Amino acid sequence: MSRTWLLPGLLLFPVVEIVLLILVGQAIGGGLTVVLLLAGALVGASLMRKEGRRAWAALQGAAQSGRMPDRELGDSAMVMAGGALLVIPGFLSDLVGIFLLLPVTRPIARRGLAWFVGRRVDAMAARSPYGPLFDRADGPGAPGGAGRVVHGEVIQDDEVIEGQIVVQRRDPRQDP
């Protein structure tokens, strides 16, 4: 994955924030711009507290039920990031923060985050010396694929069983 966009993006974000602050300040006045920024920070802090409590309760509920809280962990991270962006003065950061905080838009952000993290994990697994061991969507371990052949010995109750193991996976779409 190329990181060539990271430095320009980090440098461009504050410039866009400053330009937006100047444009809004020229349109509605400096005092009203500051009041609008303070109101955004207060509303953002309140929204972060409310959504943070909701995300924490969902996280606890998932942990108590014994299931992996993957969605809840993602929501908690997005609530924290959204709250931090709302506290930072600026209109662009406020828009991104509200997008991460609102329960209506959070599933869209969650899908984007899952896509991004999935790509990063796949790239790291491919560079790993153990990369060939992971199942790929189009590889031999994929549903409907040829399966994986493992050559070796199995020792069970002091009895050595030699041979090869062929794992065939069926396509779940073909099950009646």
C-alpha positions in Angstrom: 0.0 0.0 0.0 1.4 3.4 -1.0 1.8 6.0 1.6 2.6 8.8 -0.8 -0.7 10.5 0.0 -0.2 10.6 3.8 2.2 13.6 4.1 0.4 15.8 1.6 -2.9 14.9 3.3 -1.6 15.8 6.7 -0.2 19.1 5.5 -3.3 19.9 3.4 -5.8 19.3 6.3 -4.8 22.4 8.4 -4.6 24.6 5.3 -8.2 23.7 4.4 -9.3 24.3 7.9 -7.7 27.8 8.0 -9.2 28.6 4.6 -12.6 27.6 5.7 -12.3 29.6 8.9 -11.3 32.7 7.0 -14.2 32.2 4.5 -16.7 31.7 7.2 -15.3 34.6 9.2 -15.6 36.9 6.2 -19.1 35.8 5.5 -20.6 36.0 9.0 -18.0 37.9 11.0 -15.2 37.0 13.4 -17.2 37.0 16.6 -20.0 34.8 15.3 -17.4 32.4 13.8 -15.8 32.0 17.3 -19.2 31.5 18.8 -20.1 28.9 16.2 -16.8 27.0 16.9 -17.4 27.1 20.6 -21.0 25.9 20.1 -19.7 23.1 17.9 -17.2 22.0 20.5 -19.8 22.0 23.3 -22.4 20.1 21.2 -19.6 17.7 20.1 -18.6 17.0 23.7 -22.2 16.4 24.7 -22.8 14.1 21.7 -19.5 12.3 22.4 -20.5 11.7 26.0 -23.9 10.3 25.0 -22.7 8.1 22.1 -19.7 7.0 24.2 -22.0 5.7 26.9 -24.0 3.9 24.3 -20.9 2.4 22.7 -19.6 1.4 26.2 -22.9 -0.3 27.1 -22.9 -2.2 23.8 -19.3 -3.3 24.4 -20.1 -4.6 27.9 -23.2 -6.4 26.6 -21.2 -8.1 23.9 -18.5 -9.1 26.4 -21.0 -10.5 28.9 -22.8 -12.5 26.2 -19.5 -14.1 25.3 -19.2 -13.0 21.7 -16.4 -11.1 20.0 -17.2 -7.4 20.2 -15.8 -6.4 16.9 -18.5 -4.0 15.8 -18.7 -2.5 19.3 -14.9 -1.9 19.4 -15.1 -0.2 16.0 -17.9 2.0 17.2 -16.0 2.9 20.3 -12.9 3.9 18.3 -15.0 6.0 15.9 -16.8 7.7 18.8 -13.5 8.6 20.4 -12.0 9.8 17.1 -15.2 11.8 16.3 -15.2 13.4 19.7 -11.5 14.4 19.4 -12.2 15.9 15.9 -15.2 17.9 17.3 -13.0 19.4 20.1 -10.4 20.5 17.6 -11.4 24.0 16.3 -12.3 23.9 12.6 -15.3 23.3 10.4 -13.9 20.4 8.4 -12.9 18.5 11.5 -16.3 19.1 12.9 -18.0 17.6 9.8 -15.8 14.5 9.9 -16.4 14.2 13.7 -20.1 14.5 13.4 -20.0 11.8 10.6 -18.2 9.5 13.0 -20.4 10.2 16.0 -23.9 10.0 14.6 -25.5 6.5 14.8 -27.0 7.1 11.3 -23.7 7.6 9.5 -21.5 5.4 11.7 -22.3 2.2 9.7 -20.9 3.8 6.6 -17.8 4.8 8.4 -17.6 1.3 9.9 -17.7 -0.3 6.5 -15.0 2.1 5.2 -12.8 1.3 8.3 -13.3 -2.4 7.9 -12.3 -2.2 4.2 -9.2 -0.2 5.0 -8.1 -2.4 7.9 -8.8 -5.6 5.8 -6.6 -4.3 3.0 -3.8 -3.5 5.5 -4.1 -6.9 7.2 -4.0 -8.7 3.8 -0.9 -6.6 2.7 0.9 -7.4 6.0 0.0 -11.1 5.7 1.2 -11.3 2.1 4.6 -9.8 3.2 4.8 -12.2 6.1 6.9 -15.4 5.8 3.7 -17.2 6.8 1.6 -15.6 4.1 1.1 -18.8 2.0 -0.5 -20.4 5.1 -3.5 -18.0 5.1 -6.6 -18.8 3.1 -7.2 -16.5 0.2 -10.6 -15.8 -1.4 -9.3 -17.2 -4.8 -6.7 -19.6 -3.5 -6.8 -23.4 -3.0 -8.4 -23.1 0.5 -11.3 -21.0 -0.8 -14.9 -22.4 -0.9 -15.3 -24.6 -3.9 -11.5 -24.7 -4.4 -9.3 -27.7 -4.7 -8.5 -27.9 -1.0 -5.2 -28.0 0.8 -2.9 -31.0 0.9 -0.8 -31.5 4.0 1.9 -34.1 3.9 3.2 -35.5 7.2 2.8 -37.9 10.0 0.1 -37.9 12.7 1.0 -39.4 16.1 -2.0 -40.5 18.0 -1.8 -42.6 21.2 1.7 -43.7 20.4 0.6 -44.9 16.9 2.1 -43.3 13.9 -0.2 -42.8 10.9 1.5 -41.9 7.7 0.0 -40.5 4.5 -1.5 -37.3 3.2 -4.4 -35.3 4.3 -6.6 -33.6 1.6 -9.0 -31.1 2.9 -11.9 -30.5 0.5 -14.2 -27.6 1.2 -17.7 -27.6 -0.2 -19.3 -24.5 -1.6 -22.0 -23.5 0.8 -24.1 -22.2 -2.1 -24.4 -25.7 -3.4 -25.8 -27.2 -0.2 -29.5 -28.2 -0.5 
